């Protein structure tokens, strides 16, 4: 689960897998699954993906891709009146910050990674709440944002299993 | 330790770092530009959104099938368990409905007679189409749905969207084959409503919670009671009067919360209805707030 392969891996499959997976997760975010209330607390799968790949395969999760997927997510989920462009902005910052702390994360135990992710989720949500409220001029109800944050942090281990599996699989294909 | 083995990387590595830094700041700036542009020119962002929705909608339509099938299967299993109870309930409901049918027929004849007396010609035609929900989006900042109907199906901005028992929102953006529904719980949703019992008018204002707020209730009005039904008032000419919206859920001082009549989040299929009212202003006609010039304000006040 720790995903030890942190050295650059070459080949097409490992190169496209992170971006493709993140793209799929971005689209899955809006697929209706029939659970009442799910739409407002859908876990932030894209954030998990960007966090994971920024640590283990930053070369295959370039800024351009982070920007593109973040913008796509915004264009898919927002309605007239809401802010567009904030999600890619925050994802870019996440990638840059995580990349700076990469050495600290590589090879460490999963709980530490999880803790790091929780901090990232907290920071991203506080920032987005502040900026969004500032731009729209209305205080967004923070409760569903808090629920979403908790759900996102809770789902992180499951998604990490998936990411690690994909990482190993594509590395073996290379 | 002079590295003779990798002379190229000596130049490439710093270059790569520099280009990475440059990419980072460039994309950050681009994001800020998009945010600012989106606030200044909402039409541009809207176009980008409809293009994206159109592009992704075939994929979403496919992906939402298993989800719909799964929720149908769960529903089926639940129905099978509750078959007898359900049968009894339906029989009782049928008896009540038969009474209502009689009442409706009586009223229909009466209505027809009165219309002919008053020489009334209904000119509005109600048009409707059913769409499947292919995307439930929003996160914490918005409440909206994507549906698989667009301009090609006759969908237009401002049309009412209903599901099950009542109104759930309106069409906010239309693409060629997909549209976005702004739910009445969205922060930007404002719907003119009236209390069914007292006919007091107010505005139903979404705030991204499950229960929108009832605002601008006349100060002299009798405070509404939990359970009072709320219908569209017809003001503004977007929705016809009398469409069920929800019922009063809680009254706490000045804050009145409304429970929508339909569970907005779990709708699989919705009806898009055009009442032919044409009350939705085109973007070019929407009056923008302007600083009133001196003297002009007085001229308006004193005709």
Interface residues (C-beta under 8 A of the other chain):
Chain A: X27 X28 X29 X30 X31 X32 X33 X34 X35 X36 X37 X38 X39 X40 X41 X42 X44 X62 X63 X64 X66 X67 X70 X71 X72 X75 X76 X77 X78 X79 X80 X81 X82 X83 X84 X85 X86 X88 X89 X92 X93 X96 X128 X129 X132 X135 X136 X138 X140 X141 X142 X143 X144 X145 X148
Chain B: X20 X23 X24 X27 X28 X30 X31 X32 X33 X34 X35 X38 X39 X42 X45 X46 X48 X49 X52 X53 X56 X59 X60 X63 X64 X67 X68 X70 X71 X74 X133 X134 X135 X136 X137 X138 X139 X140 X141 X142 X143 X144 X145 X146 X172 X173 X180 X182 X186 X187 X188 X207 X208 X209 X210 X263 X265 X266 X268
